[in-house]
Amino acid sequence: MLNLETPKKFKPIIHQAHQIGAEMFRPISRKYDRAEHTKPVELDMLASLMDGMNASGGEGAGAGKLKQDAGGDSGVRNGANMTAVLGMTELCWGDVGLALSIPRQGLGNAAIAAVANEEQLKRFDGRWVAMAITEPHAGSDSAAIRATAERDGDDYLLNGEKIYVTAGERADALVVWASLDRSKGRAAIKAFLVEKDRPGLTLERLEHKLGIRASDTAAFRLENCRVPAENLLGSPEIDTSKGFGGVMQTFDNTRPIVAAMAVGLTRAAIEETRRILADAGVHIDYRRPRTHGHAAAAKLMECEADWEAARLLTLRAAWMADNGQPNALEASMCKAKAGRTAVDTALACVELCGAVGYGEGELIEKWARDAKILDIFEGTQQIQLLIVARRLLGKTSSELR
């Protein structure tokens, strides 16, 4: 059973992540929002610190070591997934774009942790890996991927186009999703680690974005990009009875992390709005019915209720992953709830704060822009609700589209 009290062992990582958000991220948040595509050099020291924590057996606040626990013992575990969720919440309370820019702590690293074998885990250790899934004709529908991987001796030749690759320019390598045989559908989709210096891999452009501007978002083209066969993550066998559950397990780990990002941003917006409203003489009295107080206070209380629901769903999904319980449904539920809550709350806070919330004197308007991506990447709001519906109704993807 999930205990809602935060275990004592997590208190230090939560405190450290919060201090990073408050003392490092927020002071430079506006700087890198304005200087889009500029590498936040301040994060290099932070990355080295997190590397040291991981090397010593500790667990950092990033997504680099996420994986489903195999279970098998009778005890209750709070492991890497819960650590990452709690830490990422605090980092994104500081700044989402900067949290996404920490070297070697990205979602590509989480993909390796989820499906790589022991030899690959050792060989790829220490690299910063970006996730390359989305294509011009395949967004949230990962099964529609058109990129191909054709066996050629001891290598694979990869061809295709990948867009919206978070940290694509700064990362050392990409995890590229491609099909071994498009005629066999989603079962043939595999993940490959592709080093950035591989001939045939071309960085096409960097995107200009609404929010998270501190984080670079790249587009790549692969033309007969030769990759060693041992860089295929997981099994090379095409098992049509299992679909592409191996690579999709990555999402079961990373969607709670994206939800945690949304939970952190939402809390930041609520706290700052509460402070601004208090300065204007509007105070929240939780002992009185909402209808007996100020309308702005009532709206903020509604936002707080949504935030709490999103937070609890996120903790549940992470706890299940740590304890070897299938969490695909819960991962989509928390991602859907938290992403929508972040957008709705951030926009509501802009409205509640009026001109103060709309201007650049406060970070609220920035958080409103940053929030939108949390409702889109790692599967849009709409695809999450579709997945939830399929799971609850027992329908396949072909039966419920």
C-alpha positions as CSV (number, residue, x, y, z in Angstrom):
1,M,0.0,0.0,0.0
2,L,1.2,3.5,-0.8
3,N,2.1,5.5,2.3
4,L,1.5,9.2,1.6
5,E,4.2,10.3,4.0
6,T,7.5,11.1,2.3
7,P,10.1,8.5,3.5
8,K,12.9,10.1,5.6
9,K,15.6,8.8,3.2
10,F,14.2,11.1,0.5
11,K,14.4,14.3,2.6
12,P,18.0,15.1,1.6
13,I,17.5,14.7,-2.1
14,I,14.3,16.8,-2.0
15,H,16.1,19.5,0.0
16,Q,19.1,19.5,-2.4
17,A,16.9,19.6,-5.5
18,H,14.8,22.4,-4.0
19,Q,18.0,24.4,-3.3
20,I,19.2,23.9,-6.8
21,G,15.8,25.1,-8.1
22,A,15.8,28.1,-5.8
23,E,19.5,29.2,-5.8
24,M,20.7,28.1,-9.3
25,F,17.8,27.7,-11.6
26,R,15.5,30.7,-10.8
27,P,18.2,33.3,-10.8
28,I,19.2,32.4,-14.4
29,S,15.7,31.3,-15.6
30,R,14.9,34.5,-17.5
31,K,18.5,34.8,-18.8
32,Y,18.3,31.5,-20.8
33,D,14.6,32.0,-21.7
34,R,15.8,35.1,-23.6
35,A,19.0,33.6,-24.9
36,E,17.4,30.6,-26.7
37,H,19.8,27.9,-27.9
38,T,22.6,29.2,-25.6
39,K,24.0,26.3,-23.5
40,P,23.5,26.9,-19.8
41,V,27.2,26.5,-18.7
42,E,26.2,26.7,-15.1
43,L,24.8,23.2,-15.3
44,D,28.1,21.5,-16.0
45,M,29.1,21.6,-12.4
46,L,25.7,20.3,-11.3
47,A,26.0,17.4,-13.8
48,S,29.3,16.5,-12.4
49,L,27.8,16.5,-8.9
50,M,25.0,14.2,-10.0
51,D,27.4,11.9,-11.8
52,G,29.3,11.6,-8.5
53,M,26.2,10.7,-6.6
54,N,25.3,8.0,-9.1
55,A,28.8,6.6,-9.2
56,S,28.8,6.2,-5.4
57,G,25.6,4.2,-5.4
58,G,23.3,7.1,-4.7
59,E,20.3,8.2,-6.7
60,G,20.2,11.6,-8.3
61,A,17.2,13.7,-9.1
62,G,17.3,13.1,-12.9
63,A,15.9,10.4,-15.2
64,G,19.1,8.7,-16.0
65,K,18.6,5.5,-14.0
66,L,14.9,4.8,-14.4
67,K,13.8,1.2,-14.8
68,Q,11.0,-1.1,-13.7
69,D,11.9,-3.1,-10.7
70,A,11.5,-6.8,-11.2
71,G,9.8,-7.3,-7.8
72,G,10.0,-10.7,-6.3
73,D,10.6,-9.8,-2.6
74,S,7.9,-9.2,0.0
75,G,9.1,-5.8,1.0
76,V,8.0,-2.4,-0.2
77,R,10.5,-0.5,-2.2
78,N,11.0,3.2,-2.8
79,G,13.7,3.3,-5.4
80,A,15.0,5.2,-8.5
81,N,11.5,6.0,-9.9
82,M,10.3,7.6,-6.7
83,T,13.6,9.4,-6.2
84,A,13.5,10.8,-9.7
85,V,9.9,12.0,-9.3
86,L,10.4,13.8,-6.0
87,G,13.7,15.3,-7.2
88,M,12.4,16.4,-10.6
89,T,9.4,18.0,-8.9
90,E,11.7,20.3,-7.0
91,L,14.0,21.0,-10.0
92,C,11.0,22.0,-12.1
93,W,9.7,24.1,-9.3
94,G,12.8,26.1,-10.2
95,D,12.8,25.8,-14.0
96,V,11.6,23.1,-16.5
97,G,13.9,24.1,-19.3
98,L,17.0,24.0,-17.2
99,A,16.0,20.7,-15.6
100,L,15.8,19.2,-19.1
101,S,19.3,20.6,-19.9
102,I,21.2,18.8,-17.2
103,P,23.8,16.6,-19.0
104,R,23.4,12.9,-18.8
105,Q,20.1,13.0,-16.9
106,G,17.7,13.0,-19.9
107,L,14.9,10.7,-21.2
108,G,17.2,9.0,-23.7
109,N,19.2,7.7,-20.7
110,A,16.0,6.4,-19.2
111,A,15.3,4.5,-22.4
112,I,18.7,2.8,-22.1
113,A,18.0,1.9,-18.5
114,A,14.7,0.5,-19.4
115,V,15.6,-1.9,-22.2
116,A,19.4,-2.2,-22.6
117,N,21.2,-5.4,-21.5
118,E,24.0,-5.5,-18.9
119,E,26.8,-5.2,-21.5
120,Q,25.1,-2.2,-23.1
121,L,24.5,-0.5,-19.7
122,K,28.2,-0.6,-19.0
123,R,29.3,0.4,-22.6
124,F,27.0,3.4,-22.7
125,D,27.5,4.5,-19.1
126,G,28.5,8.2,-18.8
127,R,27.0,9.4,-22.1
128,W,24.3,12.0,-22.5
129,V,21.6,10.5,-24.7
130,A,18.6,12.2,-26.2
131,M,15.4,10.5,-27.3
132,A,14.6,10.5,-31.0
133,I,11.0,9.2,-31.5
134,T,8.8,11.8,-33.2
135,E,8.7,12.1,-36.9
136,P,6.8,14.5,-39.3
137,H,4.1,11.8,-39.8
138,A,4.4,10.1,-36.4
139,G,3.8,12.1,-33.3
140,S,2.1,10.6,-30.4
141,D,1.3,7.5,-32.5
142,S,4.7,5.8,-32.1
143,A,3.5,2.8,-34.0
144,A,3.3,4.9,-37.2
145,I,7.1,5.4,-37.2
146,R,8.5,5.3,-40.8
147,A,12.3,5.4,-40.0
148,T,13.8,2.1,-41.1
149,A,16.7,-0.1,-39.9
150,E,18.0,-2.6,-42.5
151,R,20.6,-5.2,-41.5
152,D,23.8,-5.0,-43.5
153,G,26.4,-7.5,-42.2
154,D,27.4,-6.6,-38.7
155,D,25.6,-3.3,-38.9
156,Y,22.2,-1.7,-39.4
157,L,21.6,1.1,-42.0
158,L,19.2,3.7,-40.5
159,N,17.1,6.0,-42.7
160,G,14.5,8.5,-41.8
161,E,13.8,11.8,-40.2
162,K,13.4,12.7,-36.5
163,I,12.0,15.9,-35.1
164,Y,11.5,17.6,-31.7
165,V,14.5,15.8,-30.1
166,T,15.0,17.3,-26.7
167,A,18.7,18.1,-26.0
168,G,19.5,16.8,-29.5
169,E,22.3,19.2,-30.2
170,R,24.0,19.0,-26.8
171,A,23.7,15.3,-26.2
172,D,26.5,12.8,-27.1
173,A,24.1,10.3,-28.8
174,L,20.5,9.6,-29.7
175,V,18.2,6.7,-29.0
176,V,16.5,6.4,-32.4
177,W,13.3,4.4,-32.8
178,A,13.2,2.6,-36.2
179,S,11.4,-0.3,-37.8
180,L,13.2,-3.5,-38.8
181,D,10.3,-4.5,-41.1
182,R,7.4,-2.0,-41.6
183,S,5.2,-4.8,-43.0
184,K,5.2,-6.4,-39.5
185,G,3.8,-3.3,-37.8
186,R,4.7,-2.1,-34.4
187,A,6.4,-5.4,-33.3
188,A,9.3,-4.6,-35.6
189,I,10.0,-1.2,-34.0
190,K,13.3,-1.2,-32.1
191,A,15.5,1.4,-30.4
192,F,19.1,2.0,-31.5
193,L,21.8,4.0,-29.8
194,V,23.3,6.3,-32.5
195,E,26.4,8.3,-31.7
196,K,26.3,11.9,-32.9
197,D,29.5,11.5,-35.0
198,R,28.1,8.6,-37.1
199,P,28.3,9.4,-40.9
200,G,24.8,9.8,-42.3
201,L,23.4,11.5,-39.2
202,T,22.8,15.2,-39.9
203,L,21.5,17.9,-37.6
204,E,19.0,19.8,-39.7
205,R,17.9,22.6,-37.5
206,L,17.1,23.8,-34.0
207,E,13.5,24.8,-33.2
208,H,12.3,28.1,-31.9
209,K,9.7,27.4,-29.2
210,L,6.9,28.9,-27.1
211,G,8.6,27.7,-23.8
212,I,11.4,25.7,-22.2
213,R,13.8,27.8,-24.3
214,A,16.8,26.9,-22.2
215,S,16.5,23.4,-23.6
216,D,17.5,22.8,-27.2
217,T,15.1,21.0,-29.5
218,A,16.6,19.5,-32.7
219,A,15.6,17.9,-35.9
220,F,17.8,15.2,-37.5
221,R,18.0,13.3,-40.9
222,L,19.4,9.8,-41.2
223,E,20.7,8.7,-44.6
224,N,22.2,5.2,-44.6
225,C,23.6,5.9,-41.1
226,R,25.6,2.8,-40.2
227,V,25.2,1.6,-36.7
228,P,26.8,-1.5,-35.1
229,A,24.3,-4.3,-34.5
230,E,25.3,-4.4,-30.8
231,N,23.8,-0.8,-30.5
232,L,20.3,-2.2,-30.9
233,L,18.8,-2.0,-27.4
234,G,17.1,-5.1,-26.2
235,S,16.3,-8.1,-28.4
236,P,16.6,-8.0,-32.2
237,E,13.8,-10.6,-32.6
238,I,10.5,-9.5,-34.0
239,D,7.7,-11.0,-31.9
240,T,4.4,-10.1,-33.3
241,S,2.6,-11.6,-30.2
242,K,4.2,-9.0,-27.9
243,G,4.0,-5.9,-30.0
244,F,6.7,-3.4,-29.1
245,G,6.2,-3.6,-25.4
246,G,9.9,-3.5,-24.7
247,V,10.5,0.0,-26.1
248,M,7.1,1.2,-24.9
249,Q,8.1,0.3,-21.3
250,T,10.3,3.4,-21.5
251,F,7.1,5.5,-21.4
252,D,5.9,3.7,-18.3
253,N,9.0,5.0,-16.6
254,T,9.3,8.5,-18.2
255,R,5.6,9.6,-18.2
256,P,5.6,9.9,-14.4
257,I,8.7,12.0,-14.7
258,V,7.0,14.4,-17.1
259,A,4.1,14.5,-14.7
260,A,6.4,15.4,-11.9
261,M,7.8,18.2,-14.0
262,A,4.2,19.5,-14.3
263,V,3.5,19.0,-10.6
264,G,6.6,21.1,-9.8
265,L,5.7,23.9,-12.2
266,T,2.1,24.0,-11.0
267,R,3.2,24.3,-7.4
268,A,5.5,27.1,-8.3
269,A,2.7,29.0,-10.0
270,I,0.3,28.5,-7.1
271,E,2.8,29.6,-4.5
272,E,3.8,32.7,-6.3
273,T,0.2,33.7,-7.0
274,R,-0.7,33.2,-3.4
275,R,2.1,35.6,-2.5
276,I,1.0,38.2,-5.0
277,L,-2.6,38.0,-4.0
278,A,-1.6,38.3,-0.3
279,D,0.3,41.5,-1.2
280,A,-2.9,42.8,-2.7
281,G,-4.9,42.0,0.4
282,V,-6.4,38.7,-0.8
283,H,-5.9,35.9,1.7
284,I,-7.0,32.3,1.6
285,D,-9.0,31.0,4.6
286,Y,-9.4,27.3,4.3
287,R,-11.8,27.2,7.3
288,R,-14.5,29.1,5.4
289,P,-16.5,27.9,2.4
290,R,-15.2,29.0,-0.9
291,T,-18.4,31.0,-1.6
292,H,-17.8,33.2,1.5
293,G,-14.4,34.5,0.4
294,H,-12.8,36.4,-2.4
295,A,-13.4,34.9,-5.9
296,A,-9.6,34.9,-6.6
297,A,-9.0,32.9,-3.4
298,A,-11.7,30.4,-4.4
299,K,-10.1,30.0,-7.8
300,L,-6.7,29.4,-6.3
301,M,-8.1,26.8,-3.9
302,E,-9.6,25.0,-7.0
303,C,-6.1,25.0,-8.6
304,E,-4.6,23.6,-5.4
305,A,-7.1,20.7,-5.4
306,D,-6.2,19.8,-9.0
307,W,-2.5,20.0,-8.1
308,E,-2.9,17.6,-5.2
309,A,-4.7,15.1,-7.3
310,A,-2.0,15.2,-10.0
311,R,0.7,14.9,-7.4
312,L,-0.9,11.8,-5.8
313,L,-1.4,10.1,-9.2
314,T,2.2,10.7,-10.0
315,L,3.5,9.3,-6.8
316,R,1.4,6.2,-7.3
317,A,2.7,5.5,-10.8
318,A,6.3,5.9,-9.6
319,W,5.7,3.7,-6.5
320,M,4.2,0.9,-8.7
321,A,7.3,1.0,-11.0
322,D,9.6,0.7,-8.0
323,N,7.6,-2.3,-6.7
324,G,7.4,-4.3,-9.9
325,Q,3.7,-3.6,-10.6
326,P,2.6,-2.9,-14.2
327,N,1.9,0.8,-14.3
328,A,1.0,1.6,-17.9
329,L,-2.5,2.8,-17.0
330,E,-1.3,4.8,-14.0
331,A,1.6,6.4,-16.0
332,S,-0.9,7.7,-18.6
333,M,-3.3,8.8,-16.0
334,C,-0.8,10.9,-14.1
335,K,0.7,12.3,-17.3
336,A,-2.8,13.3,-18.5
337,K,-3.9,14.9,-15.2
338,A,-0.6,16.7,-14.4
339,G,-0.1,18.0,-17.9
340,R,-3.5,19.5,-18.2
341,T,-3.4,20.8,-14.6
342,A,-0.1,22.6,-15.3
343,V,-1.5,24.4,-18.3
344,D,-4.9,25.3,-16.7
345,T,-3.3,26.4,-13.4
346,A,-0.5,28.5,-15.0
347,L,-3.0,30.4,-17.2
348,A,-5.3,30.9,-14.3
349,C,-2.5,32.3,-12.2
350,V,-1.6,34.8,-15.0
351,E,-5.3,35.9,-15.0
352,L,-5.5,36.1,-11.2
353,C,-2.3,38.3,-11.0
354,G,-3.4,40.6,-13.8
355,A,-0.7,42.9,-15.3
356,V,1.8,41.5,-12.8
357,G,1.3,38.0,-14.0
358,Y,1.4,39.0,-17.7
359,G,4.7,41.0,-17.5
360,E,8.3,39.9,-17.3
361,G,8.8,41.2,-13.8
362,E,7.6,37.8,-12.5
363,L,8.1,34.3,-13.7
364,I,4.4,33.5,-13.9
365,E,4.1,34.4,-17.6
366,K,7.1,32.2,-18.4
367,W,5.7,29.3,-16.5
368,A,2.5,29.7,-18.5
369,R,4.5,29.2,-21.7
370,D,6.7,26.4,-20.3
371,A,3.6,24.5,-19.1
372,K,2.2,23.8,-22.6
373,I,5.0,21.3,-23.6
374,L,4.2,19.2,-20.5
375,D,0.8,18.5,-21.9
376,I,2.3,17.5,-25.3
377,F,5.6,15.6,-25.1
378,E,5.9,12.0,-24.0
379,G,2.4,11.6,-25.5
380,T,-0.2,14.3,-25.9
381,Q,-3.2,14.8,-23.6
382,Q,-5.4,13.2,-26.2
383,I,-3.3,10.1,-26.6
384,Q,-3.0,9.6,-22.8
385,L,-6.8,9.7,-22.5
386,L,-7.1,7.2,-25.4
387,I,-4.6,4.9,-23.6
388,V,-6.6,5.2,-20.4
389,A,-9.8,4.4,-22.2
390,R,-8.3,1.3,-23.9
391,R,-7.0,0.0,-20.6
392,L,-10.2,0.5,-18.7
393,L,-12.4,-0.9,-21.4
394,G,-10.1,-3.7,-22.4
395,K,-9.8,-2.6,-26.0
396,T,-6.9,-2.9,-28.4
397,S,-5.4,0.0,-30.4
398,S,-7.2,-1.3,-33.5
399,E,-10.5,-1.5,-31.7
400,L,-10.4,1.9,-30.1
401,R,-8.7,4.7,-32.1
